[in-house]
Amino acid sequence: MTLTRKTFAPILPIIAAIALLVSPIGCVETQTGPQVTRGEIQQETQRLEVKKQQYDAKKRQAPFAGKSAAEQQAVVNDVGSRLLRQAEKPMEIKFSVQESKDVNAGATFGNIMVTTGMMNFVGSEDELAAVVGHEIAHLQKDHVTKSIMSNLPVAIGSAIAESLSPGSGKVVEIGGNVFAQKYSRDMEREADYFGIIYAHKAGFDASAGIEVWERFALELPQSQQANIFNSHPPSTERMIRARKIAESLRGSK
């Protein structure tokens, strides 16, 4: 169907309601750490393009790639427990390694998962600490609940709009997701920030996060994409911020 002004009329109050419901979640203060400018991202992107021409992923270190599932699990448990002792709130978390080629890690209520793809991707315990610390920060800052709460109004609003004007539900969903994903990116920035702080306090090298995000940019170029529908900041931005955070922590206890 063709979307006209008449089509939008009944759903405008719904769009406004979604904005009002999601906005308080976005207004909750997040500590994202140092700011990164567009100019810094452009400069770093150019540097990476040059480096990519000589980069060989097969030559990089992968100390956990040859380890058994039990050995990888033991490493994650050890790194995770050290990081957790540096977090602000006492929290019981189950750490697990999941068989998957995807380079990923995730946090749900009381659980943190690291894929075998990620274990093969990181180059040291310090880099693993940056990854696991990020996931611990998600739980410490209650990002899982906040994410659910930011997406709920979008789903409800989309369903109501569709019932009032067939075809308009998708419009409401897209518009609502623009709001929700912006808040999601800020939560990712906050998790990066505190994850590196936890790693530093636990005795890991705070600069390891720089290596992780540079490798993402070099080996997974899709992670560099930046648009309003992405739930995560581009890897280049995260690398620059990681560098600034590490520099700010240098010399601190």
SERO-4910 file (N, C-alpha, C, O; in steps of 0.05 Angstrom, whole numbers):
BEGIN
 pado doro    nc1    nc2    nc3   cac1   cac2   cac3    cc1    cc2    cc3    oc1    oc2    oc3
  Met    A     17    -24      0      0      0      0     17     25      0     41     24      8
  Thr    A      6     47     -9     20     73    -10     15     88     16     -8     92     24
  Leu    A     36     96     29     34    111     54     30    140     48     47    153     36
  Thr    A      8    152     57      1    180     52     -2    194     78      0    182    100
  Arg    A     -7    220     77    -11    236    101    -35    225    117    -35    225    141
  Lys    A    -55    216    102    -79    205    115    -72    179    130    -83    173    151
  Thr    A    -53    164    118    -44    139    131    -30    145    158    -34    130    177
  Phe    A    -14    166    158      2    172    182    -15    185    204     -7    183    227
  Ala    A    -37    198    197    -52    213    217    -59    197    242    -54    206    264
  Pro    A    -70    172    240    -77    158    264    -53    147    280    -57    140    303
  Ile    A    -30    146    267     -7    134    282     12    155    294     30    148    308
  Leu    A      7    181    287     25    201    299     24    202    329     46    204    341
  Pro    A      1    199    342      1    198    372     17    174    382     29    175    404
  Ile    A     17    152    367     32    128    376     62    133    375     77    126    393
  Ile    A     71    146    353     99    153    350    108    171    373    129    168    384
  Ala    A     90    191    379     96    210    401     98    195    428    115    201    444
  Ala    A     79    176    432     79    161    457    104    144    460    115    142    482
  Ile    A    113    132    438    138    116    439    161    133    447    178    125    463
  Ala    A    163    157    435    185    175    441    184    182    471    205    184    483
  Leu    A    160    187    482    158    194    510    165    170    528    178    174    549
  Leu    A    158    146    520    164    123    536    193    115    535    205    106    555
  Val    A    206    118    512    234    110    509    253    131    519    274    124    530
  Ser    A    245    156    517    263    178    525    273    176    554    297    181    558
  Pro    A    256    170    574    267    168    601    289    148    604    307    151    620
  Ile    A    288    126    588    309    106    589    335    118    578    357    114    589
  Gly    A    332    133    556    356    146    545    367    168    562    390    175    561
  Cys    A    349    180    579    358    202    596    373    192    621    386    208    634
  Val    A    371    166    626    387    155    648    416    158    642    425    150    621
  Glu    A    431    170    660    459    178    654    476    153    649    476    134    666
  Thr    A    490    153    627    509    132    622    537    145    621    541    167    610
  Gln    A    557    131    632    584    140    632    599    127    609    608    104    611
  Thr    A    601    141    587    613    130    563    642    134    560    655    125    541
  Gly    A    654    149    579    683    154    577    690    176    558    673    193    552
  Pro    A    714    177    548    724    199    531    707    201    505    697    181    495
  Gln    A    704    225    496    689    230    471    708    225    447    732    229    449
  Val    A    696    217    425    711    212    400    698    229    378    674    228    374
  Thr    A    715    244    364    705    261    343    704    247    316    717    227    311
  Arg    A    688    258    298    686    247    271    713    249    257    721    231    241
  Gly    A    728    271    262    754    274    250    773    252    259    789    242    243
  Glu    A    772    245    284    790    224    295    783    197    281    801    181    275
  Ile    A    757    192    277    749    167    265    758    166    236    768    145    227
  Gln    A    756    188    221    765    189    194    795    184    191    804    170    174
  Gln    A    810    197    209    839    194    209    847    165    215    865    154    202
  Glu    A    834    153    234    840    125    242    832    106    220    845     86    215
  Thr    A    810    112    207    800     95    185    821     94    162    826     73    150
  Gln    A    832    117    156    852    119    135    877    103    143    889     90    126
  Arg    A    885    105    168    909     90    177    904     60    175    922     45    166
  Leu    A    880     51    182    873     23    180    872     13    152    879    -10    146
  Glu    A    863     30    133    863     22    105    891     16     95    895     -3     79
  Val    A    910     32    104    938     27     96    948      1    109    961    -15     96
  Lys    A    942     -2    135    952    -26    150    939    -51    138    952    -72    138
  Lys    A    915    -50    129    900    -73    120    914    -86     95    912   -110     91
  Gln    A    928    -69     80    942    -79     56    965    -98     62    972   -115     46
  Gln    A    976    -96     86    998   -113     94    991   -132    117   1007   -148    126
  Tyr    A    966   -131    125    957   -147    148    952   -176    140    939   -181    119
  Asp    A    961   -195    155    957   -223    151    946   -236    176    961   -240    195
  Ala    A    920   -242    176    907   -253    199    919   -280    208    918   -286    232
  Lys    A    930   -295    189    941   -321    196    966   -319    213    974   -339    226
  Lys    A    979   -296    213   1004   -293    228   1000   -283    256   1019   -281    272
  Arg    A    976   -275    263    971   -264    290    971   -286    311    967   -310    305
  Gln    A    975   -278    336    975   -297    358    947   -306    364    928   -290    364
  Ala    A    944   -332    370    918   -343    378    923   -364    399    920   -388    394
  Pro    A    931   -356    423    940   -375    444    919   -395    454    926   -415    465
  Phe    A    893   -388    450    873   -406    460    861   -424    438    844   -442    444
  Ala    A    870   -420    413    858   -435    391    862   -465    393    845   -481    385
  Gly    A    885   -473    403    891   -502    404    883   -515    430    887   -539    434
  Lys    A    871   -500    448    863   -511    474    837   -527    472    820   -521    455
  Ser    A    833   -546    490    809   -561    492    786   -544    503    791   -522    513
  Ala    A    762   -554    501    739   -539    511    741   -535    541    735   -513    551
  Ala    A    751   -555    555    754   -552    584    776   -532    591    773   -516    610
  Glu    A    797   -531    575    818   -512    580    809   -483    574    815   -465    590
  Gln    A    794   -480    553    783   -453    547    764   -444    568    764   -421    576
  Gln    A    748   -463    578    729   -456    599    743   -448    624    735   -429    638
  Ala    A    765   -461    631    781   -454    655    793   -426    653    793   -412    672
  Val    A    802   -419    629    813   -392    624    792   -371    628    796   -351    642
  Val    A    768   -376    617    746   -356    619    737   -354    648    732   -332    658
  Asn    A    736   -376    662    728   -375    691    748   -359    707    740   -343    724
  Asp    A    774   -364    702    794   -349    717    794   -320    711    794   -303    730
  Val    A    793   -312    686    793   -284    678    767   -271    689    768   -249    699
  Gly    A    745   -284    685    719   -273    694    718   -269    724    708   -248    733
  Ser    A    728   -288    740    728   -285    769    746   -262    778    739   -247    797
  Arg    A    769   -259    765    787   -236    772    773   -209    767    776   -191    783
  Leu    A    760   -208    744    746   -183    737    723   -177    755    719   -154    764
  Leu    A    708   -198    762    684   -195    778    691   -184    806    674   -169    817
  Arg    A    714   -190    816    722   -180    842    727   -150    842    727   -137    863
  Gln    A    730   -138    818    735   -109    815    709    -93    809    710    -69    809
  Ala    A    687   -107    806    662    -94    799    650    -81    824    657    -87    846
  Glu    A    632    -62    819    620    -46    841    602    -62    858    602    -59    883
  Lys    A    585    -79    846    565    -94    861    571   -124    862    580   -135    842
  Pro    A    567   -137    885    571   -166    887    551   -179    868    528   -171    866
  Met    A    560   -199    853    543   -211    833    553   -239    826    577   -243    822
  Glu    A    534   -258    825    541   -285    817    536   -288    787    514   -282    778
  Ile    A    557   -296    773    555   -298    744    566   -326    736    588   -334    745
  Lys    A    552   -339    719    561   -364    707    574   -358    680    562   -346    663
  Phe    A    599   -366    677    614   -362    652    614   -388    636    617   -409    647
  Ser    A    609   -385    610    609   -409    593    621   -403    566    621   -381    556
  Val    A    633   -424    554    644   -423    527    625   -439    509    620   -462    514
  Gln    A    616   -426    488    597   -438    470    610   -444    443    624   -427    432
  Glu    A    606   -468    433    617   -476    407    604   -460    385    580   -464    379
  Ser    A    619   -443    372    608   -427    350    632   -413    336    650   -404    349
  Lys    A    631   -412    309    652   -398    294    648   -368    296    667   -353    290
  Asp    A    625   -358    304    620   -330    307    639   -317    327    643   -329    349
  Val    A    650   -294    321    667   -280    340    648   -263    357    640   -241    349
  Asn    A    641   -274    381    620   -261    396    622   -267    426    635   -286    434
  Ala    A    609   -251    442    605   -256    470    579   -242    478    571   -223    464
  Gly    A    566   -251    499    541   -239    506    534   -243    535    545   -261    549
  Ala    A    517   -226    545    509   -227    573    478   -228    575    464   -212    562
  Thr    A    468   -246    592    440   -246    599    440   -247    630    461   -245    642
  Phe    A    416   -248    641    414   -247    670    431   -269    684    423   -292    683
  Gly    A    453   -261    696    469   -279    712    487   -298    695    499   -316    706
  Asn    A    488   -293    669    504   -310    652    521   -294    632    511   -274    621
  Ile    A    545   -303    627    562   -291    606    572   -313    589    584   -333    598
  Met    A    568   -310    563    577   -330    543    598   -319    525    596   -296    516
  Val    A    619   -335    520    640   -328    501    641   -351    481    643   -374    488
  Thr    A    641   -345    455    642   -366    435    670   -376    431    690   -362    437
  Thr    A    673   -400    420    699   -410    413    712   -393    391    736   -390    389
  Gly    A    694   -381    374    705   -362    354    719   -339    366    739   -330    356
  Met    A    707   -328    388    720   -306    403    746   -316    416    766   -301    417
  Met    A    745   -340    428    769   -350    441    792   -353    421    815   -350    428
  Asn    A    786   -360    396    806   -362    375    815   -335    364    835   -333    352
  Phe    A    798   -315    369    803   -288    359    821   -271    376    839   -257    367
  Val    A    817   -273    403    833   -257    421    862   -267    422    867   -291    419
  Gly    A    880   -249    427    909   -256    426    922   -259    452    946   -265    453
  Ser    A    908   -256    474    920   -258    501    898   -258    522    875   -252    516
  Glu    A    906   -264    547    887   -262    569    879   -233    573    856   -227    581
  Asp    A    897   -214    568    890   -186    571    868   -178    552    850   -163    559
  Glu    A    869   -188    527    848   -182    508    822   -195    516    801   -183    513
  Leu    A    824   -220    525    800   -234    535    787   -218    558    763   -217    560
  Ala    A    804   -206    575    794   -191    598    778   -167    588    758   -159    600
  Ala    A    787   -154    566    772   -131    555    744   -140    546    725   -126    549
  Val    A    743   -164    534    718   -174    524    699   -182    547    676   -174    547
  Val    A    709   -198    565    693   -208    588    686   -184    606    664   -183    617
  Gly    A    704   -166    610    699   -142    627    676   -126    615    659   -116    630
  His    A    675   -124    589    653   -110    576    626   -123    582    607   -109    588
  Glu    A    625   -150    582    600   -164    588    592   -161    617    569   -159    624
  Ile    A    612   -162    635    607   -158    663    595   -130    668    576   -127    684
  Ala    A    606   -111    654    595    -83    657    566    -81    648    551    -67    660
  His    A    559    -96    627    531    -97    618    513   -105    641    491    -93    646
  Leu    A    521   -126    656    505   -136    678    506   -117    702    486   -112    716
  Gln    A    529   -106    708    532    -87    730    515    -62    726    504    -52    745
  Lys    A    513    -53    702    498    -28    695    469    -34    687    455    -16    678
  Asp    A    461    -59    690    433    -67    685    424    -61    656    401    -54    651
  His    A    442    -65    638    436    -59    610    416    -78    597    401    -70    579
  Val    A    416   -103    607    397   -123    596    368   -114    600    352   -114    582
  Thr    A    362   -106    625    336    -96    632    329    -71    617    307    -68    606
  Lys    A    348    -52    616    343    -27    602    338    -31    572    322    -17    560
  Ser    A    352    -51    560    348    -56    532    319    -67    527    306    -59    508
  Ile    A    311    -85    545    283    -96    542    263    -74    545    244    -72    529
  Met    A    267    -56    564    248    -34    569    247    -14    546    226     -2    541
  Ser    A    270    -10    532    270      9    510    257     -3    485    247     12    469
  Asn    A    257    -29    482    246    -42    458    216    -49    462    202    -51    442
  Leu    A    207    -51    487    179    -59    492    159    -38    480    140    -46    467
  Pro    A    163    -12    485    144      7    474    143      7    444    122     11    432
  Val    A    166      1    431    167     -1    402    150    -24    392    134    -20    373
  Ala    A    152    -47    404    137    -70    396    107    -66    400     91    -72    382
  Ile    A     99    -55    423     71    -50    429     60    -29    410     38    -32    398
  Gly    A     75     -7    406     66     15    388     63      5    360     44     14    346
  Ser    A     81    -12    351     80    -22    323     55    -39    319     41    -37    299
  Ala    A     48    -55    339     24    -72    337     -1    -55    337    -20    -61    321
  Ile    A     -2    -35    354    -26    -17    355    -29     -2    328    -51      0    318
  Ala    A     -7      8    318     -8     23    293    -17      6    270    -33     15    253
  Glu    A     -8    -19    269    -16    -37    248    -46    -43    249    -59    -45    228
  Ser    A    -57    -45    273    -86    -50    276   -102    -26    267   -124    -29    257
  Leu    A    -91     -2    271   -106     23    263   -103     29    234   -122     38    221
  Ser    A    -79     23    223    -74     30    195    -55      9    183    -31     12    186
  Pro    A    -66    -12    170    -49    -33    159    -25    -22    143    -29     -5    125
  Gly    A     -2    -32    149     22    -23    135     38     -3    150     62      2    145
  Ser    A     25     10    170     39     31    185     55     20    208     72     35    219
  Gly    A     50     -5    215     65    -16    238     95    -17    233    111    -12    251
  Lys    A    103    -22    208    131    -23    201    144      5    203    167      8    212
  Val    A    128     26    196    138     53    198    144     60    227    165     71    234
  Val    A    125     53    245    128     58    273    152     42    284    168     52    301
  Glu    A    155     17    275    177      0    285    204     12    277    222     13    293
  Ile    A    206     22    252    231     34    243    238     59    259    260     63    268
  Gly    A    217     76    262    221    101    277    229     96    306    247    109    316
  Gly    A    215     77    318    221     71    346    249     59    350    262     64    370
  Asn    A    257     43    330    284     31    332    306     51    331    328     47    342
  Val    A    301     73    316    322     94    315    327    105    343    350    109    351
  Phe    A    305    109    359    308    118    387    323     97    403    342    102    417
  Ala    A    313     72    401    323     50    418    353     44    413    368     40    431
  Gln    A    361     44    387    388     37    381    408     58    389    431     52    395
  Lys    A    400     83    390    417    104    400    424     98    429    447    101    437
  Tyr    A    404     91    445    409     85    473    426     59    476    442     57    494
  Ser    A    422     40    457    438     16    458    467     22    453    484     10    466
  Arg    A    473     40    434    501     47    429    514     60    453    537     55    459
  Asp    A    499     76    467    510     89    492    515     68    513    535     70    528
  Met    A    498     48    515    503     26    535    528     10    527    543      2    545
  Glu    A    532      6    501    557     -8    492    581      9    499    602     -2    508
  Arg    A    580     35    496    602     52    503    608     51    533    631     50    541
  Glu    A    587     51    548    590     49    578    603     22    585    620     22    603
  Ala    A    594      1    573    605    -25    579    635    -27    571    651    -39    585
  Asp    A    642    -15    548    670    -13    540    686      1    561    708     -8    569
  Tyr    A    676     23    570    689     41    590    695     26    616    718     24    625
  Phe    A    674     15    628    677      2    654    691    -25    651    705    -34    669
  Gly    A    688    -39    628    702    -64    624    732    -60    624    746    -77    636
  Ile    A    742    -39    612    771    -33    612    780    -26    640    802    -33    649
  Ile    A    763    -11    655    770     -4    682    772    -29    700    791    -31    715
  Tyr    A    753    -47    698    754    -72    713    780    -87    706    793    -98    724
  Ala    A    786    -89    680    810   -103    672    835    -91    684    853   -105    693
  His    A    836    -64    683    859    -50    695    862    -56    724    884    -61    734
  Lys    A    840    -54    739    841    -59    768    848    -88    775    860    -93    796
  Ala    A    841   -106    757    847   -134    761    876   -142    754    884   -165    757
  Gly    A    891   -122    744    919   -127    737    924   -134    708    946   -141    701
  Phe    A    903   -133    691    907   -137    663    917   -112    649    914    -90    660
  Asp    A    927   -115    625    936    -92    610    912    -77    598    898    -88    581
  Ala    A    908    -53    607    885    -37    598    886    -31    568    865    -26    556
  Ser    A    909    -31    557    912    -24    528    904    -47    510    904    -43    485
  Ala    A    899    -70    521    892    -94    505    866    -89    489    862   -101    468
  Gly    A    848    -73    500    823    -67    486    828    -54    459    813    -57    440
  Ile    A    850    -39    457    857    -26    432    862    -47    410    853    -45    388
  Glu    A    877    -68    418    884    -89    399    859   -104    391    856   -111    367
  Val    A    841   -109    409    816   -123    403    801   -109    381    793   -120    361
  Trp    A    796    -82    385    780    -68    367    794    -62    340    781    -59    320
  Glu    A    820    -60    341    835    -57    316    832    -82    299    829    -81    275
  Arg    A    834   -105    313    831   -131    298    803   -134    287    800   -145    265
  Phe    A    783   -125    302    756   -126    291    754   -109    266    743   -118    246
  Ala    A    766    -86    266    765    -68    243    780    -80    219    771    -77    196
  Leu    A    802    -94    224    818   -106    203    806   -131    192    807   -136    167
  Glu    A    796   -149    209    787   -175    201    757   -176    196    747   -193    181
  Leu    A    742   -159    209    712   -159    206    704   -130    198    693   -116    215
  Pro    A    709   -123    173    704    -95    165    675    -85    169    670    -61    170
  Gln    A    656   -104    170    628    -96    174    624    -83    202    605    -69    206
  Ser    A    643    -89    220    641    -77    247    648    -47    246    643    -33    266
  Gln    A    658    -37    224    665     -9    222    641      8    213    642     33    213
  Gln    A    620     -5    204    597     10    193    584     26    215    581     17    238
  Ala    A    576     50    208    563     68    227    537     79    215    538     92    195
  Asn    A    514     72    227    489     84    219    470     83    242    475     70    263
  Ile    A    447     97    239    429    101    262    414     76    270    402     75    291
  Phe    A    416     55    253    402     30    260    420      9    273    410    -12    282
  Asn    A    446     15    276    464     -3    289    461     -2    320    458     19    331
  Ser    A    463    -25    332    461    -26    361    488    -22    375    489    -16    399
  His    A    510    -24    359    537    -21    370    551      2    355    546      7    331
  Pro    A    568     17    369    585     37    356    604     23    337    610     -1    340
  Pro    A    614     37    316    634     24    298    660     17    313    668     31    332
  Ser    A    673     -4    304    697    -13    317    719      7    318    735      8    337
  Thr    A    721     24    297    742     45    297    738     64    320    757     72    333
  Glu    A    713     73    324    707     91    347    714     77    373    726     90    391
  Arg    A    707     52    376    712     38    401    742     34    406    751     35    429
  Met    A    758     31    384    787     29    387    799     55    397    816     55    415
  Ile    A    790     77    386    800    104    394    792    109    423    809    119    438
  Arg    A    768    103    430    759    107    458    775     89    477    783     98    499
  Ala    A    780     64    469    796     46    486    824     57    490    835     55    512
  Arg    A    835     69    470    862     82    472    861    104    493    879    107    509
  Lys    A    841    121    491    839    144    509    834    135    538    845    147    556
  Ile    A    818    114    541    813    104    568    839     92    580    845     98    603
  Ala    A    853     77    564    879     65    573    898     87    581    912     84    601
  Glu    A    900    108    565    918    130    571    910    144    597    927    152    613
  Ser    A    884    146    602    875    159    627    881    142    651    884    153    673
  Leu    A    882    116    647    888     98    669    917     93    674    925     83    695
  Arg    A    934    101    655    962     97    658    973    112    683    970    136    686
  Gly    A    987     97    699    998    108    723    979    108    747    988    113    770
  Ser    A    953    101    742    935    100    765    936     72    777    945     53    765
  Lys    A    927     71    802    927     45    816    901     30    812    898      8    822
***
